[in-house]
Amino acid sequence: MPVGIKDIIETADMPTEQGSPLFAGWETGRDAASVAALREAGAVILGKTVTTEFAATEPRGTRNPWDPERTPGGSSSGSAAAVGCGMVPAALGTQVVGSIIRPASFCGCVGYKPSVGGINRGGSYDYFSQSCTGVLAASLEDAWLVAVNIAARAGGDPGYPGLQGPSDPPAATRPRRLAVLETAGWNAATPEARDALEAALARIAAAGVAIARRGADPELDAIEAAIADAEPLTRADQCLGGALAAQHLPQSRPQQIERQRAQPPRHGRGDDARRLRRCTRPATADPRDLRRPRAVLRYGGDARRHGPARSASARRVTPSSAVPGSILGVPTVSLPVLSAAGCRWACRSSASKAATRDCSPVRPG
């Protein structure tokens, strides 16, 4: 399988420039753990994919493959765009806030962020506390094959058990119950986006799956309240690491470093610690309780104007719908299955038939 590697992850035979002019042409001469595992499994590393500067917020020129006037998403947007336009069936990405899930949604591919520590991050320069290495792929099968083959050879982060599961993609099973988390971004959702999600939920319910919603389930209400400030809490938690790193870089700093220097470190304050405990407590629920949902569905569009990807000229797109999965450290998958504003994506691929992959925009109706 040909695979792309986000340019925040080391490759022995290609530069790792981290999206920054400070590291132009920089080569370490070694593979990251995930890249070494992929080579051992027989993957062909086709090239590096563009990342925002230091996998943060400064864009480096990636365009949305379906509409160049719309944003391709966050720091893993180069990987998402490469998969979305058919260059590769899969590519590695990383996520701290929403950098796998949002680009996958915007570029029309599958995005998979494992549990924290699920895939070995050795050799990735995305160091923040809740950072994960994940996969952007043309299908669930491709995403699983890439992830499980890395974990089988490189394991998870030190101190974590790593991703576990069968070598072949598991067969689909119908869940008995699903929960819907509207998240803090739901109030900003466009009518088209809400209608698309509600229609999908109606089809799921018609198939015999029970749907738990806010207002009808007290436990779900408590979870929604706990994650309501997930985005500002995440920003505060990640602030110190970025600010300290910026202090040790050369004086010829690009714009990203200047903005990071201006961030007031808040890491470790008592109020943030209390909010973090409150936000993560729902993840400790006993999974053996069969009354609990088998999975959670979240709305995951543009949190400033929730719907299709915003204009590429927009300076910042707030990931309030994507961040709960990151701060809770739970596995998250983005699927290109909904349509809004006149266009959706249909991507079909398998690892064994990558050369015949078809990915094309489909007009609804």
N, C-alpha and C positions, 0 to 999 in steps of 0.2 A: 504494500500500500504506500503511495506517495503521501508524505506528511509535511506540513509547514510548521515552523517553530517561531513562536513569538520572540521578538528580538530583545527580550529581557532575560532569556534563557540561554545558557552557554552552548555553543557548538564548536567542536574542535577544528573544523575545517572552514568556518565562516566567522566573520567579525560578530561581536555582540556589542552593539552600539547603544543600547538602551534608549533609543529614540532621541539621543542628545548629541549636539555637536561637540561636547566635551569628550565624548568617547568615539568619535569618528575613526573608523579603521581599527578599533581596539580588538585584539584577539587574545584569548586566554590559552588556546591550544588544548583545551579539554572539553569534554562533553558533560552537560548536566546529567544527573542521575536518570531523569526521564528520557533524555535523548539517547543515552547509552543503552537503556532498556529497549527503546524502540529499534535501534540498529540491531541489537541482538535478536529481536523478534522477527527481523527481516524487513522492516520498514525502510523506505528510501526517503532520506531527508532532502526534500526538494529545494528548500530555501528558507530564509528568514522572513517573517511577516512584520509589517510596520507596527510599532507600539507608540502610544503617546510618550512624551518625555518622562523617563523614569517610571513608566506605567502609572502616571498620575493624570493630569488634566490638560497639559499643553499638546494640542493636536499636531501631527506630523504629516498630514496630507492624504490620508486614506479617504476614499470616496465610497459612498453607498453604491453597491453594484446595481441596484434596481432603480435608483434615482440619485444622480450626483448632487442634486440640490438639497438632499436630506442628509442628516448626520448618520454615520455608520455605527455610532455608539461610543463606547468607552475605550479603555487602553488596549483591549484585545480585538479592536475593530479590524486590524489588518488580517488577523486569522479568520474572522467572521466573513469579511469581504472575499477572501481567497476561496473559502468554501462556498459562499453564496453565489459566486459567479462561475464555479466549476473548475477552478484551477487545481484544487486538491479535494479529496473526499473527507479529509480531516486535518486539523491543525491544533497545536497546543495553545492554551491561553492561561492567564492567571486572573484571579479576582480577589480584591479586598472589599470592595463595596458592591459593584454590579458589573464588573468589567468582562465577564463571560456572558452572563444572562442577557444584558441589554444589547450588546452587539449581535448576539444570535437572533434576538427578536427583531432588531432593525434590519438585519441583512438576510433574514429568511433561512436560517439553518438551525440545527439542534445545538443547544448549549448545555453542557453538563458540568456543574461544580460539585465535587464530592464533599463529604464531611471534612471538617478541618483535620489536616494530617493524613488524609486518605491516600494521597499520591506524594511521593518523595519530592521535596522542593530543592534538594541539593543542587547547586549550580544555577538557581534562579535568583535574580536580583530584586525580587519582590518580597521584601523582608517583613512586612508589617504583621502584627500579631494574628489577624484572622485571615491572612492570605492563603489561597489555595491554588494549586495547579490543576487545571481541568482541560476539557476537550470541547472543541467546536467541530461539528461534523454534519454531513449531509443526511444522516439517518441515525436513529437510536442504535442500530446494530453497529455502525461504524464507530460511534462514540464509545459504546461498551467495549468493543474489541481493542481500541487504543488504550482506554483506561485500565482494563484488567490486565493487558499484557505488560504495561508499565509496572503496575503494582505487583505482579507475579515475579518480576525480576529485580525491582528496586525497592519494593515495599512502600511503607508510608514514611512520614517524618519520624525522626527519633522520638521514642516515647509514645508513638501511636501505632495501633495494630495494622493500619493500612486497609485499603479497599479489598474486600473479599467477595468471592462469587465464582460461578462456573466460568470456564474458558469460553464457552459459546454463549451468545445472548440468551437470557432466560425467556421461556415462552410467556406470552402475555396472559394475564389473569384479570378477571373482572373484580374490582374492589367491591366490598359490601357497603362502604360508606366513605364519602369524601367531605372534607371541610373546605370552605371557601374563606380565605383571608382577604378582606378588601384592602387592608393596609392604610397608611396615612395618605397615600396618593389617590384613593378612590374618589374623593370629592372633586378632584380636578379632572377626572376622566371625561372625555368627550361623549356625547350621546351615542355616537357611532360605536365607540369602543365598548361602552356599557351594553348596548344592544347585542353586539357580537358575542360577548361573554355570556350574557343571559340566555341567548339562543343555544350556545354550546351546553350550558348547564341543563337546559330543558331537554336536550337530546340525551345527555348522560342520565338524567332522572328517568326518562322514558325507557331506558335500557335496564332499569331495575336497580340503580345505584342510589342509595339514600344520600341526600345533600344536607350538610349542616351549614347554617348561615348565622351571621351576626343578628342578635335580637331574639333568636329562637333557642339558643344554646348558651347558658350562663358561662360555661367554661370557655367557649369561644369568645364571648364578650370580654372575659378577663384577659385572654391572650391578646386580643386586639388592643386593649388598653395598655398592656405591658409593652407592646412593640411600637406604640404610637410615636415615640421619640427616638426610634432606632437610628435614623439618619444623623441627627445632631450628636447623638451619643457616639456613633462610630467616628464621625469627623473629629470629635474631641479625643477619642482614644488613639487615633492614628496621628494626631498632630505632633506629639513630642518626637516620635521617631524621625519624621520627615524634617522637622526643624533642626534637630541635632545633626542629621546627615548633611544638611545644607551648610552648616557652619564649618565643615571640613573640606568643602570643595573650593577650587581656585576662584580668584577674584573675577575672572571672566565668566560670570554666572549668566545663564540664560534666564528667560522670564519666569519659568517655573520655580527656580530657586529663589528669586526675589519675592515671589508671592508666598513661598513656604516660610521664608524668614519672617514675614510679617504676621504669621499665625502665632497667637499667644499660647504657649504650652499649657495644657490643662490636665495632662495625664496624671492619674494618681490622686486627684482631689477626692475628698470623701463623697461629695454629691454625685460625681461620675461613677464611683464604685457602687454606690447604692442603686443608681439607675441601672447599671450593668447587671447586678444581681437580679433586680426586678424583671429586666427584659429577658434574661436567659432562663428564668425559673420555669416557664412553660415547657421547655425542652426536656425537663426531667420527669415528665409524666411516665407512668409505668406502661411500656408498650404491650404488656401481656393483657391489659384490659381490652377485651374485644369490642367494647362499646365505643372505643375511640376510633377516629377515622384512620383508614389505611394510608391516606395521603392528603396533602393540602394543595388546593388550587389557589394561585394568586394572580391578580391582574398585574401585568408587567410591562406597561408601555412607557411613554414619555411622561415623567411626573410633573413637568411644568404645564403641559397641555396633553393629558393622557390620551393617546391615540397613536397614529403612525409616527414614525421618526420625524423630529422637527427639522427645520431648515438647517443646512450645514453651517450657516453663518451664525447660528445661535451660540453664544459664548459658553453657556453651561446648561446641561440638561440634568435636573435633579433626580437621582435614582431612588426616590423614597419607596417605590414598590419593590425594588430589588434587594434593598439592604437588609430586611429582616432575615432572609436566609443566610446572609453572611454573618451577622452578629450572633445568630443562634448557633452557627457552625454546622448546620444541617445540610444534607445533600439537596441540590436544587436543579431542576431541569427546565429549560425553555424550549417550547415546541412551536414550530411555525404553522399553526392550524387555524388561526382566526383571520378574519378579513375585516377591513374598515377602510373608509375613504376610497373605495373603488378598486382595491388591489389586494391580493393575498399571494402567498408563495406556495408552490407545490414542488417539493424536492424529493427525488427518488434515487436511492443509491444502495449498493451493498459493497462490502469490502472485496468480495470476489469478482465484482463486475464494475469496478471503478471507472473503467474506460468507457462504459456505456451510460454513465450517469447523465440524467436529464434533470435540469433545474430551470424552470421557466415561470415567469409571472402569469397568473391565471386571473382573468377578470371574473368576478362573482356574477351569478345569475345565469 
